[in-house]
Amino acid sequence: MGVGDIAGLIAAIAFAVLAGFMIYPLIRLGKLFDQIAETVRESGEHAIPALDEGVTTVKQVNKSLEDVNRISAAASATANNVGALTDLYGSFLGKPVIKIVSAGYALKSTAQSFLAKRTTGNAAKGE
């Protein structure tokens, strides 16, 4: 065997020893990747039900908001109807009632004034 063959043999042995030292970290790295894959799988299994519950919650909130919208629309319509009824009452009943009451007050004032003058006139005549 020549010097080149011996150098090649030493290089091959050194490479085999180096490969032997690298096997242990590579095996550990493989186990780490397996654990990461398992963790990701478990996370996915737990995330899907959580997402489903989130979707259900959002649907229920949307349904509640639709109910609130219907209630507020009904309340708005009721307020508009009450306003219209108040305007109707004011125009048809309010003005005539005010006129009747003011006419009654004028009649009362006139009658009191007339009676006061008549009583004063009779008192002056000595009756």
Number of C-alpha atoms within 10 A of each C-alpha: 5 7 8 9 10 11 11 12 12 12 12 12 12 12 12 12 12 11 11 11 11 11 12 11 11 11 11 11 12 12 12 12 12 12 12 12 12 12 12 12 12 11 11 12 11 11 12 11 11 12 11 11 12 12 12 12 12 12 12 12 12 12 12 12 12 12 12 12 12 12 12 12 12 12 12 12 12 12 12 12 12 12 12 12 12 13 13 12 12 13 11 11 11 14 12 12 12 11 11 12 12 12 12 12 12 12 12 12 12 12 12 12 12 12 12 12 12 12 12 12 12 11 10 9 7 7 7
